[in-house]
Amino acid sequence: MSRRIREAAEELEADAIEQARHSGATWREIGSCYGLTKQGAQQRFRTASKNEPTSKHKKSARGADSTP
């Protein structure tokens, strides 16, 4: 039971991160909500960023976004 609750919570969190990215939130802003660096947020929520728009958040060869 607790496993299903944890998985549901993680799915909701991933959806919220994806929505935030689509709305223009930077990885730095998301990271600050979690006490993480920009890079830490990117690593933790990598799957949530799979569908992020590339026109607004350009990626380098290493996958980092171009936001400050």
Protein Blocks (a to p, Z undefined) as FASTA:
>chain_A
ZZmmmmmmmmmmmmmmmmmmmnopafklmmmmnopafklmmmmmmmmmmmgcfklmccdf
kopafbZZ
